[in-house]
Amino acid sequence: MVFAFSTSSAIASVAVFDAEGRILFAEEKAANMQASWACFEMLDRAGFDPRLGTLFLADIGPGSFTGTRVGVAIAKTLAYVAKAQCAGATSFDLIAPDRTVVLPSKKTEWFIREPGQEPYRTTSLPEHDFVGFGKGIANETFPLAARFAALLPILKRTSPEEFVPTYLIEPSISVQKKGLGLAGGTA
């Protein structure tokens, strides 16, 4: 069995596939800042034992920094327990692998991926037809775990220990300026 998770957007989704890639279960749920809880709730409803998984898939971004890491952590943990492999697909491919896809970056910036091209970051939306999600995008389309079905034959499998998200830019988190040692000491 194959288990898939997408948590890089405000929509969390879970899918379960058989060995031939047929969808046995697929569900999505609005879960802004509650992706792990939503995924495990959906997984419980699916009724499949993750210990029987042979492959665990996750959306590797771009998207929410924490959300993406949640999905990757779920896939890695379950794969480790099941002694299985992991694989990932980008949010772009889980939206539309053959179309221009737009995803939010930082405030007033976008990641754009044209078919067959590397993604880039910009401050303006394309003038031609595109799909994606984010403020100001009409007819939003989110990355969904069920869309892994079409990508299964081309996914690169790896061990849970080597499976990591993709970062198109450095995370926008603060970096510790000095050690946190005891008074008068250094860390």
C-alpha positions in Angstrom: 0.0 0.0 0.0 1.1 3.6 -0.7 0.2 6.4 1.6 0.4 10.1 0.5 0.2 13.4 2.3 0.0 17.0 1.2 0.3 19.7 3.8 2.0 22.7 2.1 -1.1 24.8 1.8 -4.2 25.6 4.0 -5.7 22.3 2.7 -4.3 19.1 4.1 -5.0 15.9 2.1 -4.4 12.2 2.5 -4.6 9.4 -0.2 -4.0 5.7 -0.1 -3.2 3.7 -3.2 -2.8 0.0 -4.0 0.4 -1.4 -5.6 -0.9 -0.5 -9.1 -1.6 3.1 -8.1 -5.4 2.9 -7.9 -6.9 5.3 -5.3 -8.4 3.4 -2.4 -9.0 6.5 -0.3 -8.6 10.2 -0.8 -9.8 13.1 1.3 -8.9 16.7 1.9 -9.7 19.1 4.6 -9.2 22.8 5.4 -6.6 22.6 8.1 -4.7 25.9 8.4 -2.1 25.4 11.1 -3.6 22.0 12.1 -2.2 19.8 9.3 -0.8 17.0 11.4 -4.1 16.6 13.3 -6.1 16.7 10.1 -3.9 14.1 8.4 -4.1 11.6 11.2 -7.8 12.1 11.5 -8.2 11.4 7.8 -5.8 8.5 8.0 -7.9 7.0 10.8 -11.1 7.4 8.7 -9.3 5.6 5.8 -9.1 2.5 8.0 -5.8 1.2 6.5 -2.9 0.2 8.7 0.1 2.4 7.8 2.4 -0.4 9.1 1.5 -2.2 5.8 2.8 0.7 3.7 5.5 0.0 1.2 5.9 3.7 0.1 5.1 7.0 1.9 4.7 10.1 -0.2 4.7 13.8 0.8 4.4 17.2 -0.8 7.9 18.6 -0.6 6.9 22.3 -1.3 7.1 25.1 -1.9 4.4 26.3 0.4 4.0 26.9 4.1 7.4 26.2 5.7 6.0 24.5 8.7 3.2 22.8 6.8 5.6 21.3 4.3 7.8 20.0 7.1 4.7 18.4 8.8 3.9 16.3 5.8 7.5 15.3 5.3 7.8 14.4 9.0 4.6 12.2 8.9 5.8 10.4 5.8 9.3 9.8 7.2 8.0 8.6 10.6 5.5 6.2 9.1 8.0 4.9 6.6 10.6 4.4 9.3 8.1 2.4 11.4 7.0 0.3 8.3 10.6 -0.2 7.1 9.5 1.4 3.8 10.7 4.1 1.4 9.7 7.7 0.9 9.2 9.8 -2.2 8.0 13.3 -2.8 6.6 15.6 -5.5 6.6 19.4 -5.6 3.5 21.4 -4.9 3.6 22.6 -8.5 3.3 19.0 -9.7 0.5 18.2 -7.2 -1.5 21.1 -8.7 -0.8 20.7 -12.4 2.4 19.2 -13.8 1.6 20.4 -17.4 0.5 24.0 -16.7 1.9 27.2 -15.4 1.5 27.1 -11.6 1.7 30.1 -9.2 2.3 29.7 -5.5 2.7 32.4 -2.8 6.2 33.2 -1.6 6.8 36.1 0.7 4.4 39.0 1.0 3.7 40.4 -2.5 5.9 37.7 -4.1 5.1 34.6 -6.1 6.8 31.4 -7.1 6.0 30.6 -10.8 6.8 27.3 -12.5 6.2 27.1 -16.3 6.0 23.6 -17.7 9.4 22.1 -18.3 11.2 25.1 -16.6 12.7 25.7 -13.2 10.6 27.7 -10.8 11.4 31.4 -10.2 10.3 34.1 -7.8 8.7 37.3 -8.9 6.5 40.2 -7.8 4.1 40.0 -10.7 1.6 37.4 -11.8 1.9 36.0 -15.3 -0.3 37.5 -18.0 -1.2 34.2 -19.5 -3.4 31.4 -18.1 -2.2 29.8 -14.8 -3.4 27.8 -11.8 -2.4 27.9 -8.2 -3.3 29.3 -4.8 -2.8 32.5 -2.8 -4.4 35.8 -2.2 -5.7 37.4 -5.4 -5.8 34.2 -7.5 -9.2 33.4 -8.9 -10.4 29.8 -9.0 -7.8 28.6 -6.5 -6.4 25.1 -7.0 -4.4 23.4 -4.1 -1.9 20.6 -4.1 -3.7 17.3 -3.3 -2.3 13.9 -2.2 -4.6 12.1 -4.7 -2.7 13.7 -7.6 0.3 11.5 -6.6 -1.5 8.7 -8.6 -0.4 10.1 -11.9 3.2 10.7 -10.7 3.9 7.3 -9.0 5.8 5.8 -12.0 8.4 8.7 -12.0 8.9 9.3 -8.3 12.4 8.9 -7.0 12.3 6.7 -3.9 14.7 7.2 -1.0 15.1 6.1 2.6 13.2 8.0 5.3 16.5 9.3 6.7 17.4 11.0 3.3 13.9 12.4 2.6 13.8 16.2 2.9 11.6 19.1 1.7 12.7 21.4 -1.1 13.4 25.0 -0.3 13.4 27.5 -3.1 14.5 30.3 -0.8 16.0 30.3 2.7 13.4 30.0 5.5 12.4 33.3 6.9 13.0 32.5 10.5 15.3 34.2 12.9 18.7 32.8 13.6 20.1 32.7 17.2 22.6 35.6 17.6 24.6 34.2 20.5 24.7 31.2 22.8 22.0 30.5 25.4 24.5 29.5 28.2 24.1 30.2 31.9 24.7 33.7 33.2 28.3 34.6 32.5 28.9 31.4 30.4 28.7 30.5 26.7 26.9 27.7 25.0 
